[in-house]
Amino acid sequence: MANLLPGGIRARLVLKTCGHHQNFGQLYFQMEYSDIAAGMTSRITVDQERNFYDSAYAAHLHTPDHALIINRHSLQKELSDPGGLFYERRLLYGAVLRQLLSEQLAGRAILDYGCGLGEWGVWMATEGAAVALVDLSPVAIEIGLRRAAASGVANRVRGFAVDAANLNCFQDAEFDLIYASAALHHTLKYSNALAELLRVLRPGGKLILAETYGNNTALNWLRRLNWRLRKQANEAGEEIILSVRELDLLRRHFGSYRSHP
Ligand SMILES: C[S@@+](CC[C@H](N)C(=O)[O-])C[C@H]1O[C@@H](n2cnc3c(N)ncnc32)[C@H](O)[C@@H]1O
């Protein structure tokens, strides 16, 4: 961990399974979850979080189909537009794009985990992957599937409005790659979510995360203050800032691990 993001704000993390993760018992995971939950400042229910994201995404239901189209060109254009995303986000997502382009996407089974509006998952389908979009919010999945149809890849994209703590819509080891953008820190607080994520990733598969990395206590304090001052709803589910503790928990289940500031 020594070379990990000294003052880091966001990190791109790549974890490769060691191939034996499915042998860990449920009790093990449950204990870890209570550990994380104990450090949380507030608790929200899955229904509260679903309602929050349904309302947050509802405005996008009116987006016309042509504006939902995504492909490599549109993604690269958006990420290089200085008038678009914040600089920090452009850096992060530019790095994510390079990482994902370095993977073999065509023909792979990929899960876009906590997909939100489905941009990344649908883009990967346009590169030839068979993609499953998963999100707690049915509104998010509706928009993601419309995006897939508008982008011409409806036949390669499935959508599931489910809680990541119960992925029984998928078989064991169904996915070659799981990508989670700003999502794992939401789901980790739900009992069984990590066990389910590990169950559906095939031995030797890869988990790629784009997350805020909370290794700096002062920055974390400022983030929390900012959320309070801006009266951010608890339902936004930002209690966990992914830090060494959560990464250590994850790393135990993976054979190799890389992080990039
Ligand atoms: C910050 S958003 C990130 C969305 C998208 N990945 C992105 O990068 O724009 C977090 C997402 O996690 C989803 N989420 C939160 N808890 C979840 C759960 N238990 N199961 C599945 N998705 C969940 C939310 O609905 C929301 O879409």
Ligand as a Chemical Component Dictionary entry (heavy atoms), coordinates in Angstrom:
data_LIG
# 
_chem_comp.id                   LIG 
_chem_comp.type                 NON-POLYMER 
_chem_comp.pdbx_formal_charge   0 
_chem_comp.three_letter_code    LIG 
# 
loop_
_chem_comp_atom.comp_id 
_chem_comp_atom.atom_id 
_chem_comp_atom.alt_atom_id 
_chem_comp_atom.type_symbol 
_chem_comp_atom.charge 
_chem_comp_atom.model_Cartn_x 
_chem_comp_atom.model_Cartn_y 
_chem_comp_atom.model_Cartn_z 
_chem_comp_atom.pdbx_ordinal 
LIG C1  C1  C 0  -22.973 7.387  -7.036  1  
LIG S1  S1  S 1  -24.037 6.395  -7.999  2  
LIG C2  C2  C 0  -22.909 5.813  -9.258  3  
LIG C3  C3  C 0  -23.614 5.459  -10.525 4  
LIG C4  C4  C 0  -22.740 5.095  -11.726 5  
LIG N1  N1  N 0  -21.968 3.881  -11.503 6  
LIG C5  C5  C 0  -21.826 6.234  -12.076 7  
LIG O1  O1  O 0  -20.616 6.111  -11.980 8  
LIG O2  O2  O -1 -22.348 7.287  -12.472 9  
LIG C6  C6  C 0  -24.265 4.967  -6.976  10 
LIG C7  C7  C 0  -25.224 3.952  -7.554  11 
LIG O3  O3  O 0  -25.255 2.807  -6.721  12 
LIG C8  C8  C 0  -26.583 2.318  -6.710  13 
LIG N2  N2  N 0  -26.783 1.506  -5.507  14 
LIG C9  C9  C 0  -26.762 1.919  -4.227  15 
LIG N3  N3  N 0  -27.002 0.887  -3.403  16 
LIG C10 C10 C 0  -27.165 -0.209 -4.175  17 
LIG C11 C11 C 0  -27.466 -1.586 -3.917  18 
LIG N4  N4  N 0  -27.636 -2.029 -2.685  19 
LIG N5  N5  N 0  -27.594 -2.411 -4.968  20 
LIG C12 C12 C 0  -27.431 -1.975 -6.242  21 
LIG N6  N6  N 0  -27.147 -0.691 -6.551  22 
LIG C13 C13 C 0  -27.018 0.182  -5.532  23 
LIG C14 C14 C 0  -27.435 3.580  -6.712  24 
LIG O4  O4  O 0  -28.757 3.350  -7.132  25 
LIG C15 C15 C 0  -26.650 4.472  -7.659  26 
LIG O5  O5  O 0  -27.095 4.348  -8.999  27 
# 
loop_
_chem_comp_bond.comp_id 
_chem_comp_bond.atom_id_1 
_chem_comp_bond.atom_id_2 
_chem_comp_bond.value_order 
_chem_comp_bond.pdbx_ordinal 
LIG C1  S1  SING 1  
LIG S1  C2  SING 2  
LIG S1  C6  SING 3  
LIG C2  C3  SING 4  
LIG C3  C4  SING 5  
LIG C4  N1  SING 6  
LIG C4  C5  SING 7  
LIG C5  O1  DOUB 8  
LIG C5  O2  SING 9  
LIG C6  C7  SING 10 
LIG C7  O3  SING 11 
LIG C7  C15 SING 12 
LIG O3  C8  SING 13 
LIG C8  N2  SING 14 
LIG C8  C14 SING 15 
LIG N2  C9  SING 16 
LIG N2  C13 SING 17 
LIG C9  N3  DOUB 18 
LIG N3  C10 SING 19 
LIG C10 C11 SING 20 
LIG C10 C13 DOUB 21 
LIG C11 N4  SING 22 
LIG C11 N5  DOUB 23 
LIG N5  C12 SING 24 
LIG C12 N6  DOUB 25 
LIG N6  C13 SING 26 
LIG C14 O4  SING 27 
LIG C14 C15 SING 28 
LIG C15 O5  SING 29 
# 
